[in-house]
């Protein structure tokens, strides 16, 4: 089994990958990475073994938090973009229905 510090390094790498995937709109792959990252987090923080280097562990945890904040910001932006696009589609559908109804009269 990996040490807690090694697990943190893997979590950090996956956090950075997750941020990149969300930024690129690859949400299905991001979900897969998040599931694996969650498993690693549970292993890391439920482990009885202490961190080899607590200072290094604290720095990695802060980097994970920072990466998560960036990923969340991009996710929120992506959500807003999708919401705006959906509103435009709905508006277009209303216009099409109005033209169809006007043509049927």
GIDACOR-V101782 format. One record per helix or strand. SS is the DSSP state (A for helix, B for strand). FROM is the first residue (numbers start at 1). LEN is the number of residues. If there is no record, write none. Layout:
BEGIN
ss=SS from=FROM len=LEN
ss=SS from=FROM len=LEN
END
This chain:
BEGIN
ss=A from=4 len=20
ss=A from=27 len=20
ss=A from=54 len=51
END
